[in-house]
Amino acid sequence: MNSAYDKITTSQAIVVFVNYILAAGILSLPRTAVQEMGTPDVWLAVILGGMITMAAGIVMAKLSQGYPGKTFFEYGGAIVGKWMGILIGLFFIEHFITIAAFEARVMAEITSFFLLEGTPLWAITMTMMWVGLYSVKAGMGAIARLFEIIFPITVIIFLTVVFMSSGLFELDNLRPVLGKGVMPVLQGTKATVLSFTSAEVMLFLLAFMKKPQKGVKVVVVGLSISLIFYLVTVIFVIGALSVDGVVTRTWPTLDLMRSFEIPGLVFERFESMLLTIWIMQLFATFVISFYAASLGLSQLFHINITPVMYALLPVMYVIGMTPKNLNGVFQFGDFISRLAVILFCLLPIPLLMISKIRKKRAKSSATP
């Protein structure tokens, strides 16, 4: 396999970042946010959630920029000591493993329900995981090039399908703006932050960048692109289905695509196209999480990454198949997201402060 440190360009890093964010959340976010808020102001909560995540991502980028060419799994010990660094690294690895397992299970659920009805979940999940293993074995450079193919297809098909649903859009479904005040928006921000939580990828992505000094640009541009995707989604879904209609649907984004057809075109129904690209996006998130977990274990314990990848497959499979039904899958996803907020929105700030203090002390002690 290629070196674990395949270098990627800034634009490739942005594509990897965006592909990591655009996963299962966009299919269910309109429902989860409306359930929290009870108002059509979800788009405001999306903007606020994106800004909070951007701030956390910038902190993580700044933290990693202090240790060029290294991932957190390598430099964590230099900040908090060897054993504490290993402990925090293991928490991060656990997060990436559970994210990968969750995305694989959601892929299987959506594929089984919409495309391959009656196919056992285990068969779809195992197939996805083995294909993912093939992808990650080639290293970050190959992963980035794969995502450069996936991303433009996603943008073109997603925007085409969403704007084709504009005939169902009713602006009145988004009114009144702030009809119940600001508090529902603040409550809904919790759900949107959970969907955006993904800036943790910066803790290892900068090690692969040719220009790590552009890390903050990757966060700002990547999250801005993702914010546009989420904004367009919630505006069109709530505008077409209304607040009351969104709450009753498991996958409101997909239901919007199924609620219209344009006779005379080669494709009269478009949900299959959206499903195809979104399964690719779920796969992309699975691949990045799988690679991050494998890389972390490899670097923490100084072992070859390839056997680690093979060893993680059954672990991810067992975790992914643990939820008994779809409600269990959603609860599992909420648990992962809440834990991620603690790990990646609260922890990086003290780590950055400790890192700066240590470097300042080292610099002053080295000065005669």
N, C-alpha and C positions, 0 to 999 in steps of 0.2 A: 504494500500500500504506500501511498505518498506520505511525505513527512506530515506530522501533526501540525506543523506550522506553515502550511501552504499560505502564501500571502495573497490577499485580495485587495482590490481597489476600493476607494471610498464609495463609488456607485454600487459596487457589489455588496459592500457592507450594508448600505441602505436597503437594498433589495432583500438581503437576509433578515434584517431587522423588521421590515414590513411583513415579510412572509411569516415571521414568527408571531406577530400580533394578530394577523387576519386569520382567525381560526374559528372554533365553534361558537364563540361569543356573538359574532355578527348575526348568526341564524336565530338566536334566542334573546338577544339584548332588548329589542323592543318590548317583549313580554316581561322580562325580569325587571326592567326599569319602570314600566308602567305599574307593575304590581307594587313596587316600592313607593311610587309617587301618587298614583291615582289621578294624574293630570297629564295633558298633552305636552308639557314643557320638557320632555325627555331630551330634546335637542340641546337645551341649555345645560342639562346635567352632563351630556356627552362632552360639551366644550370644556366644562369645569373639570371633569374627570381626566380629560386629555391633558389639560394644563398641569394638574397635580402629578400625573405620571411623567410628563416631560421634565418637571423639576427633579423628580427622583432619578430619572435617566441621566440628566446632566451631572448629578452628584456621582453616580456610578461611573460615568465616563471620566470625570475628573479624577476619581480614585484610581482607575486603571491607567490613566495617562501618567501617573506618578511612577509606574513600573512598566515601562515600554517593553514589549516582547514577552510579557508574562501574563498568565491568567491569574485570577484570584486564588486558584488552588495552589499556585506557586508562590505568590507574594503574600498571602494571608498571614503566614507565620511571621513575616517580618513586621507586621503591624501589631498583632496581639499575642505573639508567642507561638511556638510550634504546636503545642497540644490544643490550644484554643483555636488556632487556625485550622487544624484538622477537624475539630468539632464543627465549626461554622461551615467549613467546606462540605462536610457530610450532610448538614442540613440543606445546603444548596443542591447537592447531588440528589438527595431525597426528593426535593421539589422537581427537579428535571425528570426524574424517573416517573413520578406520579403524573406530571403533565403529559409525558409520552404515552403512558398507559391510558389516561383519560382521552386523549385525542384519538388513539387507536380504537377505543371502545365507541366513541361518538361516530367515527368513520363507519364502523361496523353497523351501528344502529341505523344511521341514515341510509347506508347502502342497502341493508336488509329491508327497510321499510319502503323505500321509494324505488329502488332499482332491481334488487335481486330478492324479491319476496319469497320467503320460505327457506332461503339459504341460512344455515346455522351461523350464529354469531361467531363461534369459535373458528369456523373455516375462513370467514372474511378477515377476522382479526389476525390470525396466524399468517395469512397471505400478505397482508399489509406489513406486518412486522418483518417478514423475511425480505420483502422488497426494500423496506427501509434499511435493513442490515446491509444489503448490497450497495445502497446509496452512501451510507456513512463510512464504509470501509475505504473509500477512495479519498477521504479527507475533506477539509473545509473548502479547498479550492474547487474541487469537483461539485460539492454541494452548492456553492455560490453560482457556478455556471449552470447547474440544473435549475436553480431558482430564477436565473435570468431568462430562462425559457418560459417558466410557469407564470411569472409576474405580469408580463405584458398581455398574455392571453387572459388572465384574470381581470385586468383592468378593462380590456375591450369588451369582453362578454358581460361582465358585471354591469358596467355603465349602460351598455346597449339594452340589456334586459330590464334594468330598473327604469330607465327613461321610457321604454315601451309601455310600462305600466302607468304612465302619466295620465292616461284617459280615465283611470279610476281615482285619481288624486282629487281630494276636496280640501281646499284651504281651511274651511270652517272646522275641520276635524283637528286642526292645530290651534284653535282659539278656545278661550281667551289666553293670551300670554300672561303668565304669572297671575292667573285668576284666583289662586289660593295663596298667593304670596311667595316668598323666597324659600320657606322651610321645606316644601315638597321637593324643590330642586336640590337642596342640600342633602335630603334623604336619598334621592335618586342618584346622587353622585357616588354613593357607596357602590351601587350596582355597576355604574359605568367605569369606576376605577378598577373594579374586579375584572371587567372585560379588557381594559387596557393594560393591566399588569403584565409586563413583558420586558421592561427595560433591564431586567436582570441579565439579559443576553449580553449586555455591554461588559459584564464582569469577565467574559472570556473572549468576546469578539475582537476587542482592540488588539489582542495579541497577534491576530492574523492580518491586521491592516498594514498596508505599505506606508500609510501616513496616519499613525495613531493620533497625531495632533488634531485630526479632523473628527475625532470621536464625538464632540458636542454637535457638530454639523449632522452626523449620522442620526443622533437622537432627535434633533429638531426637525430635520427633513422627514425622517422615517415616521415620526409620530404625527406630523402634519398630514402626510399622505394617508395614514391610517385614520386620522380624525375625519378627513373628508369622506372616506368609505363609510365610517360609522354614522356620520351626520346624514349623508344621502340616504342611508338605509333607514334610519329611524324616522326621518321626515317623510319619506315616501310610504313606508309601511303604516305609520300612524295616520298619515293623510289619506290613505286609501281604505284602511280597515277600521279606523277610529279606535279610541281608547278602549271602549267596551269590546270591540271585535278582536283586538290584539290579545287581551287577557285570556281569552278562551282558547287560544291556539298554542300548540307546543312549539312549532317552528313557524312563527308568523312571517318571516322573510320568504320562506319557501311557499307558504300558502298564498302570499301576494302573487308570486310568479305563476301559481296554478289557477289564479282567479281570472286570467284574461287569455285570449287567443286572438291571433290576427289571421283570418282566413286568406288563402292565396299565396302565402309565403311557403318556402321549403319546409320551415319548422312552424307549425301553428301553435304549439305549446312549448314554452321556453324553460320550464322548471328543470328539465333534464340537462340543458346546457349549464344552468347555474349549479346544479348538483355536481356535474362533472368537474367544473373548475373549483368548486368549494371542497370537494373531496381531495383535490390536488393541494389546496391550502391546508387542510387538516393534516395531510401527509407531510407537508413542508414543516409544520410545527412539530409533528412527531419526530421527523428526522433531526431537526436542530436540537430538540430536547434529548433525544437518544444519544446524539454525538456529544453534547455537553456533559451528560452523566458519565459516559464512557471515558471522556477525556479527563474529567475530574477524578474519577477513581484511579485512572492510570497515573496521573501526576501526583496525587496525594500519597499513593503507596509505591510509586516508582516501578510499575509493572507495564508489560506490553499491552497496548490498547486493544489489539484484536481479540485475545481471549476474553477480555472484559466485555466487549460487545456481545459475544456469544453467550456469556454468562448472564447478561442482563435480559436477554430475550424471554426466558421463562419467568423471571421476576416481574417484568412488565406485563406479561400475559396474565399471570395470576392476579396482579393488582387490578388490571383492566377488566377482568371478568368477575371480580368480586361483587359489584353491585348487582342486585337481583333483577331490577327492572329499570325503566327509563327514569323514573322519579329518583331512584337510588343513584343513577348516573349524574343527574343534576345536583343532587345533594353532595356527591363526591366532588363535582366541579366547584361548588360554592366553598367547600372546605379547603380545597387547594388554593383558591383565589384569596381567601381570607388569610391563610397562612403566608401566602406570597406577599400580601400587603405588609405584614409584620416583618418578614425577612428582608424585603427589598425596598420598602418605603421608609422604615424606621432605622434599620441597622446600618445602611451605608453612611449616614451622616456622622455618627460617632466614629466609624471606621476612618472616614476621611479626616476628621479632626485629630484622631490619635496618630494617623500617618503623618500629618503635617507637623504635629508637636514633636514626634520622634525625629523627623528629618531636620527640624530646626535645632533640636538638641545635639544631634550628630554633627551638624554643621558648626555650631558654636564650640563644641568640644574639640573639633578638628582645627579650629582657628587658634593659633598661638597667642 
